[in-house]
Amino acid sequence: GRLVYIISSMLDFDEDVDLPRHPCLELVHSCYQPLSSQLGRRMVTMKKVKDYDESLRDSYMAECWVNGPESADKCANIREKLIEAARLKPGYMEKAEARSRKRKAKKEEKKRTKLLEKMKEEGTAT
């Protein structure tokens, strides 16, 4: 059998050490797709090379990440890493505040429209 999955990754991701591994699976192919200047995703194909042995579960888990927690961390918390990187860019706070004001204005407009529609239905609109 084959296992195909997609994994998000930042630029510092090294396929040779940061992809999760399993002794019962062999890496067949990995294809990288950049999504932004800092983020991408990989489609990974692995092929089953031997049967799973339940008694070796702990051993399998220990071998999953070549660099242990460091490799696992590169695949975790991608959203937080992107937000942190964005905060370091000049003008981030101004843009964030502008987006917040725009969302609030849109929400208020929606609320106002809904109220006017309700008033029209009740026949109290002027």
HELIX and SHEET records of a PDB file:
HELIX    1   1 GLU A   15  ASP A   18  1                                   4    
HELIX    2   2 GLU A   54  LEU A   56  5                                   3    
HELIX    3   3 ARG A   57  GLU A   63  1                                   7    
HELIX    4   4 PRO A   69  CYS A   75  1                                   7    
HELIX    5   5 ILE A   78  ARG A   87  1                                  10    
HELIX    6   6 TYR A   92  GLU A  122  1                                  31    
SHEET    1   A 3 ARG A   2  MET A  10  0                                        
SHEET    2   A 3 LEU A  39  LYS A  48 -1                                        
SHEET    3   A 3 LEU A  25  PRO A  34 -1                                        
END                                                                             
